[in-house]
């Protein structure tokens, strides 16, 4: 009988001893600013939250951070900050700044105590380059003349052509666009004009101009189209280009940079003089980075008023092998969601990225694992728009929305970056290697990817094999009919 009770009794005594020991252990100390909070801010927040950057307040010192403690807690708990809009359903991205559950809990716990802690616990401060989010540029190229911006009205796309002064070819590993007055800049695109390019030859140099200011009709047309390569795109919230060793963009010797600036007015007169900073690769890379795009550029059917989930779809096939690196979707105020997909031979899709779009935070999304895509791979971009009163950013839900340059118009551009062999430029990338008997068909298939750009969205690209647009959850048969319709009207 004693044996029957001995084992359970010992177990109860052991469990009680453990509980007593646990209760006697001191609770972990509350988090402090210097030991626990500052490392999180440095890693996830200070790229924007430091003096001179885009955020409205710096979060560098204890005093600065304490003043905003409750807002920080609320924003990280709701995941409004740091900004990141990729749906976790699809893909992993190396530039994801999101906080983990432990980091969120640490920040929330610190807000209750607001303990500064010991300054000697602080990690070394990041080595920021003053005025830049990239290392100190080896060369900064600034628009020679500032652009005057009126208080009201629409501002036509403004261009400024600047010589690089490069006597030899340059490989650009990092680049960043820095407007002097970012509050006016809807977007900026910097194009590379090689010395043998005839694009905008005859347009003024080193001074701002618009398409309508050019007297030559051919030049006015060229202001809306180009086959030149993109160096960099800037939009609210966007990041600099920073490529790992072995990857870079290419600027030939004696090239010009063409700044395309889209300014918006805000009730106050101002001016802007944008710069681009360049960090040169230390050695020639093995691969060249090209920026391509899938874009809707020819169907002007408006988004109906008071309509949600209006759908626009664009397809294209890669003309040659390429390694997919990153994405940058662009829409305007009605933009709601954007998706990049791979379409298989069986027409099944694999979603690479799904973004819950925010016009005021237009982010890049860099794949954690770049992906090799073979020639002929079909890419699909789908955008959804909300032209209803449910959209807090919608300037007028009662009006149809047409495609165009201004913010109250709409665009649909799916930029994406690929890596190709270093000796392959954009023109050669778009030469499809195919038997002679298939050349006509191959040319048509190219129509979904970007070779030419036009200013219907940061410069349009012609290579859209088809684009189907239907409103409000279209059925599959209607999508198929739209695709056949658009394919049939493509010029060969």
Residue pairs with C-beta under 8 A, 6 or more apart in sequence:
30 109
30 110
30 112
30 113
30 115
31 37
31 106
31 109
31 110
31 113
31 115
32 110
32 115
32 116
32 117
32 118
32 121
33 62
33 65
33 66
33 110
33 114
33 115
33 116
33 117
34 62
34 116
34 117
34 118
34 119
34 120
34 121
34 122
35 117
35 118
35 121
35 122
36 106
36 110
36 117
37 65
37 106
37 107
37 110
38 122
38 123
39 123
40 99
40 103
40 106
40 107
41 49
41 59
41 60
41 65
42 123
42 125
42 126
44 82
44 97
44 99
44 103
45 59
45 81
45 82
46 58
46 59
46 60
46 126
46 128
47 53
47 133
48 54
48 55
49 55
49 57
49 58
49 59
49 60
50 58
50 59
50 60
50 128
51 58
51 60
52 130
52 131
53 133
54 182
54 237
57 64
57 67
57 68
58 64
59 65
59 68
59 72
62 116
65 72
66 114
69 110
69 111
69 114
70 111
72 81
72 107
72 111
73 107
73 108
73 111
75 81
76 99
76 103
76 104
76 107
76 108
77 104
77 108
79 98
79 99
82 97
82 98
82 99
83 97
83 237
83 358
83 361
83 363
84 96
84 97
84 98
84 363
85 355
85 356
85 357
85 358
85 361
85 363
86 93
86 96
86 353
86 354
86 355
86 365
87 354
87 355
87 356
89 351
89 354
90 351
90 352
90 353
90 354
91 351
91 352
91 353
91 365
91 367
92 367
92 368
92 369
93 353
93 365
93 366
93 367
93 368
94 366
94 367
94 368
95 239
95 363
95 364
95 365
95 366
99 107
129 135
129 136
129 137
131 178
132 176
132 178
132 240
132 277
133 176
133 239
133 240
134 174
134 175
134 176
134 240
134 242
134 277
134 279
135 174
135 279
136 279
137 174
137 176
137 277
137 278
137 279
138 278
138 279
138 280
139 164
139 277
139 278
139 280
140 275
140 276
140 277
140 278
141 162
141 164
141 257
141 275
141 276
141 278
142 162
142 273
142 274
142 275
142 276
143 160
143 162
143 208
143 259
143 273
143 274
143 275
144 160
144 162
144 206
144 207
145 160
145 206
145 207
145 208
145 273
146 180
146 271
146 272
146 273
147 158
147 160
147 208
147 261
147 263
147 271
147 272
147 273
148 269
148 271
149 155
149 181
149 184
149 263
149 265
149 269
149 270
149 271
149 272
150 265
150 269
151 265
151 266
151 267
151 268
151 269
152 265
152 267
153 265
154 265
154 406
155 262
155 263
155 264
155 265
156 210
156 211
156 212
157 210
157 211
157 223
157 260
157 261
157 262
157 405
157 455
158 208
158 209
158 210
158 260
158 261
158 262
158 263
159 200
159 203
159 208
159 209
159 210
159 223
159 258
159 259
159 260
159 261
160 206
160 207
160 208
160 209
160 258
160 259
160 261
161 193
161 200
161 203
161 204
161 205
161 206
161 256
161 257
161 258
161 259
162 205
162 206
162 256
162 257
162 258
162 259
163 205
163 254
163 256
164 170
164 251
164 254
164 255
164 256
164 257
166 251
166 252
166 253
166 254
166 255
167 253
167 254
168 253
169 250
169 251
169 252
169 253
170 250
170 251
170 253
170 278
170 280
171 248
171 249
171 250
171 251
171 280
171 281
171 284
171 285
172 231
172 241
172 248
172 249
172 250
172 251
172 278
172 279
172 280
172 281
173 242
173 243
173 245
173 247
173 248
173 279
173 280
173 281
173 282
173 285
174 240
174 241
174 242
174 243
174 278
174 279
175 190
175 231
175 232
175 240
175 241
175 249
175 276
175 277
175 278
175 279
176 232
176 240
176 241
176 276
176 277
177 188
177 190
177 232
177 234
177 240
177 274
177 275
177 276
178 274
178 275
178 276
178 277
179 185
179 188
179 234
179 272
179 274
180 271
180 272
180 273
180 274
180 275
181 270
181 271
181 272
182 236
183 266
183 270
184 263
184 264
184 265
184 266
184 270
184 272
185 234
185 236
185 261
185 262
185 263
185 264
185 272
185 274
186 235
186 236
186 262
186 263
186 264
186 407
187 233
187 234
187 235
187 262
187 330
187 458
188 233
188 234
188 235
188 259
188 260
188 261
188 262
188 274
189 230
189 232
189 233
189 234
189 259
189 260
189 458
189 459
190 230
190 231
190 232
190 234
190 257
190 258
190 259
190 260
190 276
191 226
191 228
191 229
191 230
191 231
191 257
191 258
191 260
191 459
192 228
192 229
192 230
192 231
192 249
192 250
192 251
192 252
192 255
192 256
192 257
192 258
193 199
193 200
193 228
193 255
193 256
193 257
193 258
194 228
194 252
194 255
195 252
195 253
195 254
195 255
197 227
197 228
199 222
199 226
199 227
199 228
199 258
200 219
200 222
200 223
200 226
200 258
202 216
202 219
203 209
203 214
203 219
203 222
203 223
205 256
210 223
211 220
211 223
211 224
211 455
212 220
214 220
214 223
223 455
224 454
224 455
224 456
224 459
224 460
225 452
225 453
225 454
225 459
225 460
226 258
226 452
226 453
226 459
227 426
227 427
227 451
227 452
227 453
228 258
228 453
229 249
229 250
229 290
229 291
229 425
229 426
230 291
230 453
231 249
231 251
231 257
231 276
232 240
232 241
232 276
233 291
233 328
233 330
233 415
233 458
235 330
235 362
236 359
236 360
236 361
236 362
237 358
237 360
237 361
237 362
237 363
238 328
238 362
238 363
238 364
239 363
239 364
241 249
241 289
243 249
243 285
243 289
245 281
245 282
245 285
246 285
246 286
246 287
247 285
247 287
247 288
247 289
247 325
247 419
248 281
248 285
248 288
248 289
249 288
249 289
250 288
250 422
250 425
257 276
259 274
259 276
260 455
260 458
260 459
261 272
261 274
262 405
262 458
263 272
264 406
264 407
284 422
285 422
286 421
286 422
287 323
287 419
287 420
287 421
287 422
288 419
288 420
288 421
288 422
288 423
288 424
288 425
289 325
289 417
289 418
289 419
290 322
290 417
290 418
290 419
290 420
290 426
290 429
291 415
291 416
291 417
292 415
292 416
292 417
292 418
292 449
292 450
292 461
293 413
293 414
293 415
293 416
293 449
293 450
293 453
293 461
294 314
294 315
294 316
294 379
294 380
294 381
294 413
294 414
294 416
294 448
294 449
294 450
294 464
295 314
295 411
295 412
295 413
295 414
295 450
295 456
295 457
295 460
295 461
295 464
296 312
296 314
296 383
296 403
296 411
296 412
296 413
296 464
296 467
296 469
297 403
297 454
297 456
297 457
297 460
297 461
297 462
297 464
297 467
298 464
298 467
299 403
299 467
299 469
299 486
300 402
300 403
301 469
302 400
302 401
302 402
303 310
303 334
303 385
303 387
303 400
303 401
303 402
303 410
303 471
304 310
304 387
304 400
304 471
305 387
305 397
305 398
305 399
305 400
306 387
306 388
306 389
306 397
306 398
307 385
307 387
307 388
307 471
307 472
308 336
308 386
308 387
308 388
308 390
308 391
308 472
309 336
309 384
309 385
309 386
309 472
309 473
310 334
310 384
310 385
310 386
310 387
310 471
310 472
311 382
311 383
311 384
311 385
311 469
311 470
311 471
311 472
311 473
311 474
312 382
312 383
312 384
312 385
312 412
312 467
312 468
312 469
313 380
313 381
313 382
313 383
313 467
313 468
313 469
313 479
314 380
314 381
314 382
314 412
314 414
314 448
314 464
314 466
314 467
315 343
315 378
315 379
315 380
315 381
315 448
315 464
315 465
315 466
315 467
315 483
316 378
316 379
316 446
316 447
316 448
316 449
316 463
316 464
316 465
317 376
317 377
317 378
317 379
317 445
317 446
317 448
317 449
317 465
318 373
318 374
318 375
318 376
318 377
318 379
318 418
318 449
319 375
319 429
319 430
319 431
319 432
319 442
319 446
319 449
320 375
320 420
320 424
320 429
320 431
320 432
320 433
321 372
321 373
321 374
321 375
321 420
322 372
322 373
322 418
322 419
322 420
322 429
323 370
323 371
323 372
323 373
323 418
323 419
323 420
324 352
324 367
324 370
324 371
324 372
324 373
324 416
324 417
324 418
325 366
325 367
325 370
325 416
325 417
325 418
325 419
326 364
326 365
326 366
326 367
326 416
326 417
327 340
327 352
327 353
327 364
327 365
327 414
327 415
327 416
327 417
328 362
328 363
328 364
328 365
328 415
328 416
328 417
329 338
329 340
329 353
329 355
329 357
329 362
329 381
329 383
329 413
329 414
329 415
330 362
330 411
330 412
330 413
330 414
330 415
330 457
330 458
331 338
331 357
331 359
331 383
331 385
331 410
331 411
331 412
331 413
332 359
332 407
332 408
332 409
332 410
332 411
333 359
333 391
333 393
333 394
333 395
333 407
333 408
334 385
334 386
334 387
334 391
334 393
334 394
334 401
334 410
335 357
335 359
335 383
335 384
335 385
335 410
336 356
336 357
336 384
336 385
336 386
336 391
337 354
337 355
337 356
337 357
337 383
337 384
338 353
338 354
338 355
338 357
338 381
338 382
338 383
338 384
338 414
339 351
339 353
339 354
339 355
339 380
339 381
339 382
339 383
340 351
340 352
340 353
340 379
340 380
340 381
340 414
340 416
341 349
341 350
341 351
341 352
341 379
341 380
341 381
341 382
342 349
342 350
342 352
342 373
342 377
342 378
342 379
342 380
343 349
343 378
343 379
343 380
344 350
344 378
349 380
352 367
352 371
353 365
355 365
357 383
359 393
370 419
373 379
373 418
375 432
375 433
376 445
379 416
379 448
379 449
381 412
381 414
383 412
383 414
385 401
385 410
386 394
387 394
387 397
387 400
387 401
388 394
388 397
389 397
391 397
395 408
396 408
401 408
401 409
401 410
402 409
402 410
403 409
403 410
403 411
403 412
403 456
404 410
404 411
404 456
405 455
405 456
405 457
411 456
411 457
411 458
412 457
413 457
413 458
415 458
420 429
426 451
427 451
430 446
430 449
430 451
430 463
432 442
432 443
432 445
432 446
434 441
434 442
440 492
443 492
444 465
444 487
444 490
444 492
445 465
446 463
446 465
447 462
447 463
447 464
447 465
447 466
447 490
448 463
448 464
448 465
448 466
449 461
449 463
449 464
450 461
450 462
450 463
451 461
451 462
451 463
452 460
452 461
452 462
452 463
453 459
453 460
453 461
454 460
454 461
454 462
465 487
465 490
466 483
466 486
466 487
466 490
467 486
468 479
468 482
468 483
468 486
469 482
470 478
470 479
470 482
474 482
